[in-house]
């Protein structure tokens, strides 16, 4: 879904396709918003929280925990580097 008015906050993701409420659908909803808009806006986080019945503080806790989720727009190309033990063991690093 494209933003019809550039420069304004992206629209809130549509949540009709999500079944159920609560924490079990939180990560899929956040990933969908991230995929659709490139980041998770405050509007999106609020709408997801209201739709799923999850507090906004918990939503931001999940966003901060997962490196692939972001509240800021990313560049066109993102390079990720893993320097963990598992990546090093697999030949990275």
Number of C-alpha atoms within 10 A of each C-alpha: 9 9 11 9 9 8 7 8 13 21 17 18 21 15 14 7 7 13 8 10 15 13 16 10 15 22 15 12 23 22 17 17 23 20 12 16 19 19 21 26 21 15 14 23 25 18 17 25 21 14 18 20 13 18 15 16 11 13 19 17 10 15 19 13 10 10 9 11 20 18 16 10 12 10 8 6 6 7 5 8 9 10 11 10 11 11 12 11 10 8 8 12 12
